[in-house]
Amino acid sequence: MESLSSKPFSLAIVGGGITGLTLSISLAKHNIRHAIYESAAQFGEIGAGVGFEPNFVRTMELIDPAIKAAFLRHAELTDNTKPSWFTVRVGDMRKADSNGVVARKNGKEVKIGEKLFQWPARIGPRGGIHRAHLLDELVKLIPPHIPKFNKRLVDITEAGGGSRDVVLYFADGTTARHSAAIGCDGIKSRTREIVLGKEEARPVFSGKYAYRGLIPMEKAVEIVGEEESRSPQMYIGYHGHVLTFPISKGSIMNVVAFSSQESWTDPQWVIQSSRERMDSDYSSWSPTVRAIISAMQKPDIWALFNHTPARTYFQSRPRICLAGDAAHASTPHQGAGAGMGVEDCYILGELLAAISRSEDLDKTFRVYNEVRRPRSLKLVETSREGAMLYEFESSEKDDLEAIEKTCVKRMDWIWDHSIKADLERALGILNQSIRSEQPSL
Ligand SMILES: Cc1cc2nc3c(=O)[nH]c(=O)nc-3n(C[C@H](O)[C@H](O)[C@H](O)COP(=O)(O)OP(=O)(O)OC[C@H]3O[C@@H](n4cnc5c(N)ncnc54)[C@H](O)[C@@H]3O)c2cc1C
């Protein structure tokens, strides 16, 4: 049964990942009629952990306190008195001298694997969560009639007859009609292709790939000790870096080990590799890093792609708006891709709640586009630069002092941002636009 709607329009969310589900929760809260069309037979996340910093957890709460509560139920919350994003250590033996020394700080020698610097995070609820746990919790907050499964979107057209409605066509031959479609269908988004054209929508290889794995905490403690297994660590080096952080209430250590290659030709982005290749990628790294790598069970390689900057997140005919990875898929080097999707949902949900006529949908999406594009596109660009910095490929090269100086400041714009101020600005523009009744594009 459809819930009573406070609005004379209905929306199609294409894709039920973190963004699609979060948007659905926001729309449901505002009594906005909608459905989620998901290509898979059920909701599900592949991959391992995902981290959220306090600004993103606060945004979850602004959308619905139940999302924050769900996150807190499963996240491994890290020390909140002096929070650290990562403890940074040099993991690559090639940076050490014959005595294993990589730097001298305050008259002391810093050896390979020892703490180089602490990358301070912000105080507040933050931490890592297993993707599957987060998704399961989000699903619980969605009324059961909203999701439609096995609905792979293939095309969207305008319904005609002057209604401006959109018709969604699915691979199973069925169709659905709504006032607008919101594409939350991830990096390989079909909605993005419809808005931008195939060429502009195409993701590009970032030059980096990752091995991802989970190590039971007892085993991780055996390998790297209490301190390094139970708090987030970043081991840096030439053309690679390795991240570890606890998830699932500290019962698992999540590992993402990055490496580089110039191009990616395989049509698959996740390929089976071999233990030999994985070991060889880190053969010049420290015993600790090599031990972490050998404890990873599956040597699958994940190619890391990102989007080039989209000229728009919105088109008016047929009416489609993009959110999350479909709009701005980023590499994961600032741990903020999903967080940016959550921010999209907050702004979009609140703007949609503020209008009461279908005629204002175009204006709403246009304002969302104006407010969200600069920040989310900046993430894509700076994330790529982040990997280069951690992997001695930026202008700082392998100057550890310069790297530290740049690192500790470069996340301020993400973590100290006021999303509430963005919303106020967006609502201001929207109200003015509605008052002056600007013609649609
Ligand atoms: C290694 C790695 C580590 C990361 N770590 C972090 C982190 O710590 N913190 C963080 O904030 N972010 C992180 N990210 C980024 C984050 O994972 C993504 O930004 C986020 O999951 C994107 O969510 P989404 O819902 O927008 O897209 P997706 O998760 O890709 O969901 C898209 C959904 O749409 C469905 N779909 C696709 N095509 C169609 C279609 N044609 N029709 C219908 N349905 C369709 C899919 O089945 C899927 O369910 C990381 C990414 C990677 C690769």
The ligand as an SDF file (V2000), in Angstrom:
LIG
                    3D

 53 58  0  0  0  0  0  0  0  0999 V2000
   37.9720    0.5080   -1.7910 C   0  0  0  0  0  0  0  0  0  0  0  0
   36.9100    1.5410   -1.4660 C   0  0  0  0  0  0  0  0  0  0  0  0
   36.8660    2.0900   -0.1810 C   0  0  0  0  0  0  0  0  0  0  0  0
   35.9290    3.0870    0.1270 C   0  0  0  0  0  0  0  0  0  0  0  0
   35.9230    3.6220    1.3780 N   0  0  0  0  0  0  0  0  0  0  0  0
   35.0590    4.6080    1.6730 C   0  0  0  0  0  0  0  0  0  0  0  0
   35.0340    5.1790    2.9930 C   0  0  0  0  0  0  0  0  0  0  0  0
   35.7620    4.7780    3.8860 O   0  0  0  0  0  0  0  0  0  0  0  0
   34.1360    6.1850    3.2390 N   0  0  0  0  0  0  0  0  0  0  0  0
   33.2850    6.6510    2.2780 C   0  0  0  0  0  0  0  0  0  0  0  0
   32.4990    7.5790    2.5640 O   0  0  0  0  0  0  0  0  0  0  0  0
   33.2810    6.1170    1.0240 N   0  0  0  0  0  0  0  0  0  0  0  0
   34.1410    5.1170    0.6990 C   0  0  0  0  0  0  0  0  0  0  0  0
   34.1410    4.5850   -0.5460 N   0  0  0  0  0  0  0  0  0  0  0  0
   33.1800    5.1000   -1.5450 C   0  0  0  0  0  0  0  0  0  0  0  0
   31.8040    4.4770   -1.3770 C   0  0  0  0  0  0  0  0  0  0  0  0
   31.9190    3.0730   -1.3430 O   0  0  0  0  0  0  0  0  0  0  0  0
   30.8680    4.8920   -2.4930 C   0  0  0  0  0  0  0  0  0  0  0  0
   30.9360    6.2890   -2.6630 O   0  0  0  0  0  0  0  0  0  0  0  0
   29.4250    4.5050   -2.1810 C   0  0  0  0  0  0  0  0  0  0  0  0
   29.3040    3.1450   -1.8480 O   0  0  0  0  0  0  0  0  0  0  0  0
   28.5320    4.8350   -3.3720 C   0  0  0  0  0  0  0  0  0  0  0  0
   27.2050    4.4980   -3.0510 O   0  0  0  0  0  0  0  0  0  0  0  0
   26.0530    4.6800   -4.1520 P   0  0  0  0  0  0  0  0  0  0  0  0
   24.8160    4.2020   -3.4870 O   0  0  0  0  0  0  0  0  0  0  0  0
   26.0800    6.0660   -4.7040 O   0  0  0  0  0  0  0  0  0  0  0  0
   26.4600    3.7100   -5.3370 O   0  0  0  0  0  0  0  0  0  0  0  0
   26.5530    2.1080   -5.3400 P   0  0  0  0  0  0  0  0  0  0  0  0
   26.9660    1.5990   -4.0230 O   0  0  0  0  0  0  0  0  0  0  0  0
   27.3780    1.7350   -6.5220 O   0  0  0  0  0  0  0  0  0  0  0  0
   25.0510    1.6390   -5.5640 O   0  0  0  0  0  0  0  0  0  0  0  0
   24.4440    1.6740   -6.8320 C   0  0  0  0  0  0  0  0  0  0  0  0
   23.2360    0.7530   -6.8230 C   0  0  0  0  0  0  0  0  0  0  0  0
   22.5470    0.9000   -8.0710 O   0  0  0  0  0  0  0  0  0  0  0  0
   22.2660   -0.3810   -8.6070 C   0  0  0  0  0  0  0  0  0  0  0  0
   22.2390   -0.2250  -10.0840 N   0  0  0  0  0  0  0  0  0  0  0  0
   23.2800   -0.0420  -10.9010 C   0  0  0  0  0  0  0  0  0  0  0  0
   22.8710    0.0850  -12.1760 N   0  0  0  0  0  0  0  0  0  0  0  0
   21.5220   -0.0240  -12.1480 C   0  0  0  0  0  0  0  0  0  0  0  0
   20.4960    0.0310  -13.1500 C   0  0  0  0  0  0  0  0  0  0  0  0
   20.7990    0.2150  -14.4530 N   0  0  0  0  0  0  0  0  0  0  0  0
   19.1950   -0.1170  -12.7710 N   0  0  0  0  0  0  0  0  0  0  0  0
   18.8720   -0.2880  -11.4530 C   0  0  0  0  0  0  0  0  0  0  0  0
   19.7930   -0.3520  -10.4720 N   0  0  0  0  0  0  0  0  0  0  0  0
   21.1040   -0.2050  -10.8060 C   0  0  0  0  0  0  0  0  0  0  0  0
   23.3820   -1.2840   -8.1070 C   0  0  0  0  0  0  0  0  0  0  0  0
   23.0090   -2.6420   -8.0990 O   0  0  0  0  0  0  0  0  0  0  0  0
   23.5920   -0.7210   -6.6950 C   0  0  0  0  0  0  0  0  0  0  0  0
   22.7660   -1.3330   -5.7520 O   0  0  0  0  0  0  0  0  0  0  0  0
   35.0420    3.5710   -0.8830 C   0  0  0  0  0  0  0  0  0  0  0  0
   35.0800    3.0150   -2.1700 C   0  0  0  0  0  0  0  0  0  0  0  0
   35.9860    2.0010   -2.4590 C   0  0  0  0  0  0  0  0  0  0  0  0
   36.0120    1.4330   -3.8670 C   0  0  0  0  0  0  0  0  0  0  0  0
  1  2  1  0
  2  3  1  0
  2 52  2  0
  3  4  2  0
  4  5  1  0
  4 50  1  0
  5  6  2  0
  6  7  1  0
  6 13  1  0
  7  8  2  0
  7  9  1  0
  9 10  1  0
 10 11  2  0
 10 12  1  0
 12 13  2  0
 13 14  1  0
 14 15  1  0
 14 50  1  0
 15 16  1  0
 16 17  1  0
 16 18  1  0
 18 19  1  0
 18 20  1  0
 20 21  1  0
 20 22  1  0
 22 23  1  0
 23 24  1  0
 24 25  2  0
 24 26  1  0
 24 27  1  0
 27 28  1  0
 28 29  2  0
 28 30  1  0
 28 31  1  0
 31 32  1  0
 32 33  1  0
 33 34  1  0
 33 48  1  0
 34 35  1  0
 35 36  1  0
 35 46  1  0
 36 37  1  0
 36 45  1  0
 37 38  2  0
 38 39  1  0
 39 40  1  0
 39 45  2  0
 40 41  1  0
 40 42  2  0
 42 43  1  0
 43 44  2  0
 44 45  1  0
 46 47  1  0
 46 48  1  0
 48 49  1  0
 50 51  2  0
 51 52  1  0
 52 53  1  0
M  END
$$$$
